[in-house]
Every structure is written in structure tokens, then in C-alpha cells.
Amino acid sequence: MEPCIRVGNQVNFKLPTLSTIRSGKRLCSRSMLPGFTLIEMLVVMTLIALLLTLAVPRYFNALDNGRTKVQLQNIATLRDAIDKFNADQGHYPDDLQELVAKKYLRQVPLDPFTELPNWVVIAPSDPALGNVYDVQPAQAAKSTAPEGN
């Protein structure tokens, strides 16, 4: 008499008798126990890993493209505020914080790559007009700067 009884998807266990324990018989056959085999688990994990190798690079490319678009929009916003400041005041601002102080911007936008408001300021050709004629990202300025030996 086997100590396991299968009813539908459930396995009901009976207490083993002393003679079953002494004889060394298995209490349940392997096919009656619920669960997955090691091979089944390895196949599933392999499929998940394969799908991740396809999805993860696309995810990181989408993040980089999003950061680039946000950076371009932030530059456009800064340039628009600088142009409006120049049209209203007749000169360019001395720094980016002046745009915030005079309510042309709520705050200096962050560079999404560095997550800091560290923009490279380009001065106008005539220094009497102010200090901020244009901006560019700090990351781009580092890559275009000449390297010292």
C-alpha cells in the first residue's frame, strides 16, 4: 500500500507504517510529487536570459536617446530665455542665474547626462553686451576641447 494518494492535482499523504519505514520503500513515487524538474527550470532560465540579451541593449539605447532629446530641449529653452532677455534688457545676462532672478526661467535646467546645471557659457564678441551669448553642454565642450600633453 503506497502512502501517497493522488486526487486531481493534489497529493494527499498518509502516515507511513512501521513496516514501510523498515522495508526502505519510497513513501511517494517521483511522478506524483508536484513541482518542476531541474531541466525544466534550466530551460526556462535560458529562455529568460535569451530574451534579456535582446531587450536590455534596446532599453539602454532608448535611455540615451531620451537624454539626448531632453538635453537638446534644455539648450533650446536656455537659448530662448537668453534671446528674450536680450530683447527686453538690451544686453545679454551676466550669468545664467540672472535669467532665474529676472524670472525668464524658473530654474537653470539640468544637463541630463551630468544631472547638474553645468552648461558652458559662450560670451558675445563684444564684452560690453554681457557674458552669456549662448550655451552648450559641458560634456560636448570637454570632447571638443584640445587635449594637453
C-alpha positions in Angstrom: 0.0 0.0 0.0 1.5 3.3 -1.1 1.4 6.2 1.4 0.6 8.8 -1.2 -2.8 9.2 -2.8 -3.3 11.5 -5.8 -6.6 13.3 -6.1 -6.8 15.6 -9.1 -3.8 18.0 -8.8 -3.3 17.4 -5.1 -1.3 14.8 -3.4 -2.6 13.6 0.0 0.0 12.0 2.3 -0.8 9.1 4.6 1.4 8.5 7.6 3.8 5.6 6.8 3.5 2.4 8.7 6.4 1.0 10.6 6.8 -1.9 8.1 7.1 0.6 5.2 9.8 2.5 7.0 11.8 -0.7 7.8 11.5 -2.0 4.3 13.1 1.2 2.9 10.3 1.7 0.3 9.8 5.1 -1.1 7.0 7.0 0.5 5.9 8.6 -2.8 6.7 8.0 -6.4 8.6 10.8 -8.1 5.9 11.3 -10.7 3.3 12.0 -8.0 5.2 14.9 -6.4 4.3 18.4 -7.6 7.0 20.8 -8.9 9.4 21.3 -11.7 12.5 19.3 -12.6 15.9 20.9 -12.8 16.0 20.6 -16.6 12.7 22.4 -16.9 14.0 25.2 -14.7 17.2 25.5 -16.7 15.2 25.7 -20.0 13.1 28.5 -18.6 16.1 30.4 -17.2 17.9 30.0 -20.6 14.8 31.5 -22.4 14.6 34.4 -20.0 18.3 35.1 -20.4 18.0 35.0 -24.2 15.1 37.5 -24.1 17.0 39.8 -21.8 20.0 39.8 -24.2 17.6 41.2 -26.8 15.7 43.7 -24.6 18.5 45.2 -22.4 20.5 46.9 -25.2 17.4 48.4 -26.7 16.4 49.7 -23.2 19.8 51.4 -22.7 19.7 52.9 -26.2 16.2 54.3 -25.5 17.5 55.9 -22.3 20.4 57.5 -24.1 18.2 58.8 -26.9 15.8 60.2 -24.3 18.6 62.0 -22.5 19.9 63.5 -25.8 16.4 64.8 -26.7 16.0 66.3 -23.2 19.4 67.9 -23.5 18.5 69.5 -26.8 15.2 70.8 -25.4 17.0 72.3 -22.4 19.5 74.0 -24.7 16.6 75.4 -26.8 14.9 76.7 -23.6 18.1 78.4 -22.4 18.7 80.0 -25.8 15.1 81.2 -26.0 15.4 82.8 -22.5 18.7 84.4 -23.4 17.2 85.9 -26.6 14.1 87.2 -24.7 16.4 88.7 -22.0 18.4 90.4 -24.7 15.3 91.8 -26.5 13.9 93.1 -23.2 17.0 94.4 -21.5 19.2 95.4 -24.5 22.1 93.3 -23.3 22.9 89.7 -22.6 22.8 88.3 -19.0 26.0 88.2 -16.9 25.3 84.6 -15.9 22.5 82.0 -16.1 21.3 82.8 -12.6 20.4 86.3 -13.8 17.8 84.6 -16.0 16.3 83.0 -13.0 16.5 86.2 -10.9 14.6 88.2 -13.5 12.0 85.4 -14.0 13.0 84.4 -17.5 13.4 80.9 -16.2 12.1 79.2 -13.0 15.5 77.5 -12.6 18.5 76.7 -14.7 17.8 73.4 -16.4 19.8 70.3 -15.6 22.0 68.6 -18.1 20.5 65.1 -18.2 23.9 63.4 -18.7 25.7 65.1 -15.8 22.5 65.8 -13.8 23.9 69.2 -12.9 23.2 72.7 -14.2 26.8 72.9 -15.6 26.4 74.5 -19.0 29.4 76.0 -20.8 28.7 79.7 -21.4 29.8 81.3 -24.6 30.3 85.1 -24.4 29.4 87.6 -27.1 32.1 89.1 -29.3 31.5 92.5 -27.6 32.1 92.1 -23.8 30.1 95.3 -23.2 26.9 93.4 -24.1 27.1 90.9 -21.3 28.6 87.5 -20.6 26.1 84.9 -21.8 25.5 84.9 -25.6 25.0 81.1 -26.0 25.3 77.9 -24.1 26.4 74.4 -24.9 26.5 71.2 -22.8 29.6 70.7 -20.6 30.0 67.2 -22.0 30.3 68.4 -25.6 32.7 71.2 -24.5 35.0 68.6 -22.9 35.0 66.4 -26.1 35.8 69.4 -28.4 38.4 71.0 -26.1 42.0 70.4 -27.2 43.9 67.9 -25.2 47.1 68.9 -23.4 50.2 66.8 -23.3 
